[in-house]
Amino acid sequence: MNSIEDRLRDAMAARAEIVGDDDRPLPAPRPQRLQDRMRGRGRRTGWLVPALTLATAAAAVVAVLVTGVITPVGAPTSGREVLLMAAVSAERTPQGSGTYWHVTREMRDGDNLRRESWTARDGRRWSIGEPEEPPGVVVADPAPLRLKGAEVSIEDLERLPTDPEALKARLAGLQGRDGAMTASEQRGDPLFSLVTLISELPTPPEVRSAAFRALATIPGVESMGAVEGGQELRFPHPDFEWEVKLVVDPETAQVTRANYLTGNDGSVSFGNRFIWVTAGWTDQPPR
């Protein structure tokens, strides 16, 4: 019998034929260490459910193929299925060939904070909007890419395992920086490291796919259904009673919002409100 991932892969291919976009280019912290740089503590408002389109109808076809159950259009699938759909999409998505890895973070509900960074393949980095920087000015930023608070290069990310269990083991053994890790990360829990890999780092497609599949094995992951930007997922926080929340678009394998993100200095942004995030390769220079 085919595995659920094989069925998901076939279902995603069927969805591409229905929609016609197969060749479309796809674009707890320890209290004394918590540095909520984005001030995400406010009341979270509701989000719009996307209007019914051919693409959402095709997504319902995917749910039927995967589960064997006729699911109403717009009804949530399980958190595990959303993550496995994203894993299939990640594997099919070209890595991109731009000059800069561009990351944008935004708070859109009141504060209207926006921060951007550009990282060249040789490690040079520029940013705009950081608290210590002149407002509205792009400046050279020496902060490196980080995982578990430790510096990583694009080459380091390319060498990560593409098997989900091997990836979790590698992350558990990765030497991090104590002041920038949660207590659970210090114990070897992979949740936050996996979230970082799929949200803000230039992780290659096969490793991104493995990260989504590894997240699908996290106990207690739940889908809250369709929201603006994708499917809202919630994970039990490994240290406290809070929840780790992500909005994942399973068709593009993009994390569009999160309430947990790591900073370029190894700090942690964690709160009740979502931070909007976009990440991808671009040839547009820092500006």
Backbone hydrogen bonds, N-H to C=O, Kabsch-Sander energy under -0.5 kcal/mol:
donor,donor_aa,acceptor,acceptor_aa,energy
7,R,3,S,-2.3
8,L,4,I,-2.3
9,R,5,E,-2.5
10,D,6,D,-2.3
11,A,7,R,-2.5
12,M,8,L,-2.7
13,A,9,R,-1.8
14,A,10,D,-2.2
15,R,11,A,-2.4
16,A,12,M,-2.1
17,E,13,A,-1.7
18,I,14,A,-2.0
19,V,15,R,-2.8
20,G,16,A,-2.6
21,D,16,A,-1.0
22,D,16,A,-0.5
24,R,21,D,-1.4
33,R,30,R,-2.5
34,L,30,R,-1.5
36,D,34,L,-0.5
37,R,35,Q,-2.2
39,R,36,D,-1.7
41,R,39,R,-1.5
45,T,43,R,-0.5
57,A,53,T,-2.1
58,A,54,L,-2.4
59,A,55,A,-1.9
60,A,56,T,-1.6
61,V,57,A,-1.4
62,V,58,A,-2.0
63,A,59,A,-2.0
64,V,60,A,-2.0
65,L,61,V,-2.5
66,V,62,V,-2.4
67,T,63,A,-2.6
68,G,64,V,-2.5
71,T,69,V,-0.8
75,A,72,P,-2.1
82,V,78,S,-2.1
83,L,79,G,-2.1
84,L,80,R,-2.2
85,M,81,E,-2.5
86,A,82,V,-2.2
87,A,83,L,-1.9
88,V,84,L,-1.9
89,S,85,M,-2.2
90,A,86,A,-2.8
91,E,87,A,-1.8
92,R,88,V,-1.2
93,T,89,S,-0.8
93,T,90,A,-0.8
99,T,282,T,-0.8
100,Y,282,T,-2.9
101,W,119,T,-2.9
102,H,100,Y,-0.8
102,H,280,G,-2.9
103,V,101,W,-0.5
103,V,117,S,-2.2
104,T,278,T,-2.7
105,R,115,R,-2.8
106,E,276,W,-2.3
107,M,113,L,-2.3
108,R,106,E,-0.5
110,G,108,R,-0.6
115,R,105,R,-2.4
116,E,128,I,-2.2
117,S,103,V,-2.0
118,W,126,W,-2.7
119,T,101,W,-1.9
120,A,118,W,-0.5
120,A,124,R,-3.0
121,R,99,T,-0.8
123,G,120,A,-2.1
126,W,118,W,-2.3
127,S,139,V,-2.3
128,I,116,E,-2.1
133,E,130,E,-2.0
137,V,134,P,-1.5
139,V,127,S,-2.5
141,D,125,R,-3.0
147,L,150,A,-2.4
150,A,147,L,-1.7
152,V,145,L,-2.3
157,L,153,S,-1.9
158,E,154,I,-2.0
159,R,155,E,-1.1
160,L,157,L,-1.3
167,L,163,D,-2.7
168,K,164,P,-2.3
169,A,165,E,-2.1
170,R,166,A,-2.4
171,L,167,L,-2.6
172,A,168,K,-2.3
173,G,169,A,-1.7
174,L,170,R,-0.8
174,L,171,L,-0.6
176,G,174,L,-0.7
177,R,148,K,-2.4
178,D,176,G,-0.6
180,A,177,R,-2.4
181,M,178,D,-1.4
183,A,28,A,-0.9
186,Q,182,T,-2.0
187,R,183,A,-1.2
188,G,184,S,-0.5
188,G,185,E,-1.2
189,D,184,S,-2.7
194,L,190,P,-2.6
195,V,191,L,-2.2
196,T,192,F,-2.1
197,L,193,S,-1.9
198,I,194,L,-1.7
199,S,195,V,-1.3
200,E,196,T,-1.7
201,L,196,T,-1.3
203,T,201,L,-2.4
208,R,204,P,-2.7
209,S,205,P,-2.7
210,A,206,E,-1.9
211,A,207,V,-2.4
212,F,208,R,-2.3
213,R,209,S,-2.3
214,A,210,A,-2.4
215,L,211,A,-2.4
216,A,212,F,-1.7
217,T,214,A,-1.4
218,I,215,L,-1.7
221,V,218,I,-1.3
222,E,234,R,-2.5
224,M,232,E,-3.3
225,G,232,E,-0.6
226,A,74,G,-0.7
227,V,230,G,-2.9
230,G,227,V,-2.1
231,Q,248,V,-3.0
232,E,225,G,-2.4
233,L,246,L,-3.5
234,R,222,E,-2.5
235,F,244,V,-2.8
237,H,242,W,-1.9
244,V,235,F,-2.7
245,K,243,E,-0.6
246,L,233,L,-2.5
247,V,257,R,-2.4
248,V,231,Q,-2.6
248,V,246,L,-0.5
249,D,254,Q,-2.8
252,T,249,D,-0.7
253,A,249,D,-1.7
254,Q,249,D,-1.1
255,V,198,I,-0.6
256,T,247,V,-2.4
256,T,254,Q,-0.7
257,R,247,V,-1.1
258,A,275,I,-1.7
259,N,245,K,-1.9
261,L,269,S,-2.1
263,G,267,S,-3.4
266,G,263,G,-1.8
269,S,261,L,-3.3
270,F,268,V,-0.6
271,G,259,N,-1.5
272,N,40,G,-1.7
273,R,40,G,-0.8
275,I,258,A,-3.1
276,W,106,E,-2.9
276,W,274,F,-0.5
277,V,256,T,-2.4
278,T,104,T,-2.0
280,G,102,H,-1.7
282,T,100,Y,-2.4
